Amino acid sequence: MTFIPVSLALLHLNIFGFNPRKAR
């Protein structure tokens, strides 16, 4: 029950703009 929040955090980062290449 530690990889679940990590995945969500990664998704959030991607949405926020962590990977503009994929996000935009």
matplotlib code that plots the C-alpha trace (Angstrom):
import matplotlib.pyplot as plt

x = [0.0, 2.8, 3.0, -0.6, 0.0, 3.3, 1.4, -1.1, 1.7, 3.4, 0.1, -0.4, 3.1, 2.5, -0.8, 0.8, 3.5, 6.3, 6.5, 5.4, 6.4, 3.6, 1.3, 1.4]
y = [0.0, 2.3, 2.0, 3.2, 6.8, 6.8, 6.0, 8.7, 11.1, 10.2, 10.7, 14.1, 15.1, 14.1, 16.1, 19.1, 19.2, 16.9, 15.5, 18.3, 16.0, 13.6, 16.0, 18.5]
z = [0.0, -0.9, -4.6, -5.0, -3.8, -5.7, -9.0, -8.2, -7.5, -10.8, -12.6, -10.9, -11.9, -15.5, -15.5, -13.8, -16.5, -15.3, -18.8, -21.2, -24.1, -23.2, -21.5, -24.3]

ax = plt.figure().add_subplot(projection="3d")
ax.plot(x, y, z, "-o")
ax.set_aspect("equal")
plt.show()
